Amino acid sequence: MRRTYLGEFEEIVLLMVAILDGDAYGVTVSQEIEQHTGRQVTFGTVHNTLIRLEEKGFVTSLLGGSTAERGGRRKRLFKVTALGSRALQDIQQLRNELWQLLPPNTLKLGGS
């Protein structure tokens, strides 16, 4: 099976969709990324990333109900697919394996 690689920001967005577990839409994903990473992100960047992840099959979306607070507009809610879940698991496993290969004291802070 051909593996699709994720960029760093795609990984963060996909992980946040998984964390939000059914309540992920552009605004909440943007807010949560900013809150948890301190990284300023625009709604447009997050929205485009969500669409790209959907095109790759890592997330799926559906329209939620309309609300008065949104002027009657409906939210596009995103959910991680089985492929997206597998990708996150693979990424976590790979990162853990690489961290285990790191020689002791390589990232030691301070002097020598």
Backbone as CSV, one residue per row, in Angstrom:
resi,resn,N_x,N_y,N_z,CA_x,CA_y,CA_z,C_x,C_y,C_z
1,MET,0.845,-1.176,0.000,0.000,0.000,0.000,0.890,1.238,0.000
2,ARG,0.571,2.196,-0.839,1.313,3.441,-0.897,0.981,4.296,0.320
3,ARG,2.002,4.828,0.928,1.811,5.631,2.130,1.731,7.102,1.757
4,THR,0.761,7.792,2.323,0.641,9.226,2.131,1.247,9.909,3.331
5,TYR,2.194,10.779,3.088,2.863,11.478,4.179,2.136,12.773,4.504
6,LEU,2.181,13.117,5.766,1.554,14.346,6.227,2.622,15.376,6.562
7,GLY,2.334,16.627,6.237,3.187,17.707,6.687,2.941,17.944,8.167
8,GLU,3.810,18.722,8.794,3.708,18.963,10.224,2.368,19.619,10.594
9,PHE,1.947,20.614,9.832,0.691,21.282,10.151,-0.500,20.361,9.886
10,GLU,-0.439,19.564,8.829,-1.512,18.594,8.572,-1.627,17.619,9.746
11,GLU,-0.500,17.193,10.261,-0.501,16.281,11.404,-1.164,16.926,12.623
12,ILE,-0.826,18.171,12.895,-1.415,18.886,14.034,-2.928,19.034,13.849
13,VAL,-3.361,19.408,12.663,-4.795,19.574,12.401,-5.517,18.229,12.531
14,LEU,-4.955,17.177,11.957,-5.570,15.854,12.040,-5.657,15.398,13.495
15,LEU,-4.605,15.612,14.247,-4.612,15.235,15.659,-5.668,16.025,16.430
16,MET,-5.818,17.300,16.111,-6.825,18.120,16.802,-8.241,17.655,16.439
17,VAL,-8.458,17.259,15.202,-9.770,16.714,14.814,-10.068,15.476,15.654
18,ALA,-9.057,14.631,15.833,-9.247,13.420,16.644,-9.542,13.789,18.100
19,ILE,-8.825,14.774,18.634,-9.027,15.202,20.019,-10.436,15.761,20.211
20,LEU,-10.909,16.543,19.247,-12.236,17.166,19.364,-13.372,16.168,19.167
21,ASP,-13.080,15.017,18.612,-13.989,13.863,18.573,-15.440,14.205,18.214
22,GLY,-15.628,14.657,16.987,-16.973,14.915,16.498,-17.407,16.372,16.594
23,ASP,-16.641,17.195,17.303,-16.984,18.609,17.444,-15.955,19.497,16.733
24,ALA,-15.311,18.934,15.722,-14.245,19.658,15.019,-14.794,20.373,13.788
25,TYR,-14.697,21.677,13.802,-14.958,22.469,12.601,-13.902,23.551,12.575
26,GLY,-13.809,24.280,11.498,-12.703,25.201,11.289,-12.368,26.086,12.468
27,VAL,-13.383,26.702,13.052,-13.144,27.644,14.153,-12.615,26.925,15.386
28,THR,-13.233,25.820,15.781,-12.774,25.124,16.988,-11.368,24.573,16.795
29,VAL,-11.079,24.051,15.625,-9.732,23.522,15.365,-8.719,24.658,15.466
30,SER,-9.006,25.803,14.859,-8.109,26.967,14.926,-7.874,27.386,16.371
31,GLN,-8.948,27.522,17.127,-8.850,27.973,18.519,-8.046,26.992,19.372
32,GLU,-8.307,25.720,19.201,-7.619,24.710,20.007,-6.136,24.622,19.653
33,ILE,-5.803,24.759,18.383,-4.392,24.750,17.997,-3.685,25.938,18.639
34,GLU,-4.291,27.109,18.570,-3.689,28.290,19.181,-3.534,28.113,20.688
35,GLN,-4.565,27.593,21.336,-4.533,27.416,22.786,-3.464,26.416,23.214
36,HIS,-3.343,25.303,22.509,-2.450,24.229,22.951,-1.020,24.352,22.424
37,THR,-0.818,25.107,21.361,0.530,25.217,20.808,1.101,26.625,20.910
38,GLY,0.230,27.605,21.133,0.678,28.992,21.142,0.948,29.517,19.739
39,ARG,0.607,28.750,18.764,0.847,29.082,17.358,-0.359,29.825,16.803
40,GLN,-0.128,30.994,16.231,-1.203,31.761,15.608,-1.542,31.138,14.252
41,VAL,-2.791,30.768,14.076,-3.214,30.185,12.804,-4.457,30.913,12.316
42,THR,-4.582,31.053,11.019,-5.772,31.687,10.467,-6.815,30.624,10.161
43,PHE,-8.052,31.053,10.186,-9.142,30.140,9.846,-8.943,29.578,8.447
44,GLY,-8.537,30.424,7.507,-8.359,29.988,6.120,-7.321,28.886,5.977
45,THR,-6.233,29.013,6.714,-5.190,27.984,6.665,-5.716,26.656,7.200
46,VAL,-6.428,26.719,8.313,-6.997,25.497,8.897,-8.049,24.914,7.968
47,HIS,-8.921,25.759,7.426,-9.973,25.287,6.528,-9.374,24.579,5.306
48,ASN,-8.379,25.203,4.687,-7.742,24.588,3.514,-7.082,23.262,3.872
49,THR,-6.498,23.193,5.053,-5.866,21.945,5.497,-6.913,20.870,5.730
50,LEU,-8.042,21.227,6.328,-9.119,20.255,6.536,-9.634,19.711,5.200
51,ILE,-9.800,20.592,4.216,-10.263,20.152,2.893,-9.238,19.217,2.255
52,ARG,-7.954,19.570,2.373,-6.891,18.728,1.815,-6.872,17.361,2.503
53,LEU,-7.041,17.342,3.831,-7.085,16.068,4.556,-8.294,15.239,4.138
54,GLU,-9.397,15.907,3.842,-10.585,15.185,3.372,-10.329,14.598,1.986
55,GLU,-9.691,15.362,1.114,-9.367,14.862,-0.233,-8.437,13.650,-0.173
56,LYS,-7.554,13.616,0.815,-6.623,12.500,0.987,-7.271,11.305,1.685
57,GLY,-8.485,11.501,2.227,-9.200,10.413,2.889,-8.918,10.273,4.373
58,PHE,-8.244,11.257,4.992,-7.914,11.183,6.409,-9.040,11.663,7.307
59,VAL,-9.920,12.513,6.787,-11.088,12.970,7.527,-12.297,12.921,6.605
60,THR,-13.448,12.931,7.216,-14.700,13.045,6.481,-15.470,14.196,7.124
61,SER,-16.408,14.752,6.380,-17.168,15.864,6.949,-18.648,15.705,6.658
62,LEU,-19.426,16.382,7.476,-20.867,16.456,7.255,-21.333,17.797,7.771
63,LEU,-22.453,18.243,7.265,-23.003,19.527,7.704,-23.853,19.317,8.942
64,GLY,-23.563,20.090,9.990,-24.356,20.049,11.211,-25.586,20.916,11.051
65,GLY,-26.349,21.017,12.096,-27.550,21.838,12.066,-27.225,23.327,12.043
66,SER,-28.140,24.099,11.526,-27.945,25.552,11.499,-28.238,26.123,12.876
67,THR,-27.563,27.232,13.178,-27.769,27.875,14.472,-27.986,29.367,14.271
68,ALA,-28.746,29.974,15.184,-29.008,31.411,15.113,-27.712,32.200,15.289
69,GLU,-26.824,31.706,16.150,-25.563,32.414,16.389,-24.684,32.472,15.140
70,ARG,-24.917,31.590,14.196,-24.161,31.586,12.943,-25.003,32.152,11.799
71,GLY,-26.062,32.875,12.133,-26.904,33.472,11.107,-27.635,32.444,10.257
72,GLY,-27.939,31.301,10.855,-28.649,30.251,10.134,-27.742,29.359,9.301
73,ARG,-26.437,29.647,9.291,-25.505,28.808,8.524,-25.177,27.535,9.291
74,ARG,-24.860,26.505,8.547,-24.534,25.215,9.142,-23.028,25.054,9.254
75,LYS,-22.577,24.356,10.304,-21.167,24.060,10.492,-20.798,22.816,9.699
76,ARG,-19.608,22.808,9.117,-19.070,21.596,8.504,-18.221,20.920,9.562
77,LEU,-18.705,19.810,10.078,-18.031,19.066,11.140,-17.145,17.987,10.537
78,PHE,-15.946,17.844,11.082,-14.969,16.886,10.576,-14.728,15.779,11.592
79,LYS,-14.487,14.587,11.068,-14.225,13.407,11.891,-13.112,12.607,11.228
80,VAL,-12.236,12.043,12.026,-11.124,11.248,11.515,-11.652,9.920,10.975
81,THR,-11.164,9.526,9.809,-11.530,8.242,9.214,-10.593,7.152,9.734
82,ALA,-10.859,5.911,9.360,-9.968,4.803,9.731,-8.570,5.042,9.164
83,LEU,-8.491,5.552,7.939,-7.191,5.848,7.330,-6.469,6.937,8.125
84,GLY,-7.192,7.960,8.542,-6.601,9.028,9.344,-6.122,8.525,10.694
85,SER,-6.894,7.666,11.309,-6.522,7.078,12.589,-5.251,6.249,12.444
86,ARG,-5.200,5.470,11.371,-4.011,4.641,11.106,-2.787,5.526,10.871
87,ALA,-2.973,6.619,10.146,-1.864,7.531,9.873,-1.331,8.127,11.177
88,LEU,-2.226,8.537,12.077,-1.783,9.087,13.361,-1.043,8.037,14.188
89,GLN,-1.524,6.818,14.177,-0.848,5.745,14.905,0.539,5.477,14.323
90,ASP,0.620,5.448,12.999,1.914,5.225,12.340,2.898,6.340,12.666
91,ILE,2.420,7.585,12.643,3.277,8.731,12.951,3.779,8.642,14.391
92,GLN,2.885,8.330,15.311,3.282,8.229,16.711,4.315,7.120,16.897
93,GLN,4.095,5.975,16.259,5.028,4.862,16.378,6.398,5.239,15.809
94,LEU,6.410,5.856,14.639,7.666,6.259,14.019,8.415,7.254,14.895
95,ARG,7.716,8.249,15.407,8.368,9.242,16.274,8.931,8.589,17.540
96,ASN,8.173,7.685,18.147,8.657,6.996,19.337,9.917,6.183,19.033
97,GLU,9.912,5.490,17.891,11.085,4.697,17.502,12.303,5.588,17.281
98,LEU,12.097,6.732,16.644,13.214,7.646,16.400,13.741,8.232,17.704
99,TRP,12.853,8.583,18.620,13.299,9.115,19.912,14.116,8.068,20.674
100,GLN,13.746,6.804,20.541,14.490,5.731,21.210,15.904,5.583,20.644
101,LEU,16.101,5.975,19.397,17.423,5.880,18.765,18.355,7.018,19.166
102,LEU,17.834,8.032,19.768,18.605,9.208,20.144,19.600,8.836,21.258
103,PRO,20.901,9.033,21.012,21.893,8.701,22.045,21.671,9.557,23.292
104,PRO,21.942,8.980,24.466,21.797,9.741,25.707,22.651,11.011,25.669
105,ASN,22.169,12.019,26.296,22.880,13.304,26.424,23.011,14.089,25.126
106,THR,22.452,13.604,24.033,22.559,14.332,22.763,21.893,15.688,22.855
107,LEU,20.769,15.766,23.505,20.038,17.019,23.617,20.199,17.654,24.991
108,LYS,21.247,17.270,25.692,21.500,17.805,27.023,21.685,19.317,26.937
109,LEU,20.947,20.021,27.752,21.039,21.484,27.763,22.176,21.934,28.669
110,GLY,22.717,23.086,28.350,23.796,23.632,29.168,25.152,23.324,28.544
111,GLY,26.182,23.612,29.181,27.580,23.464,28.765,27.899,22.479,27.660
112,SER,28.656,21.474,27.952,29.206,20.576,26.935,28.324,19.491,26.477
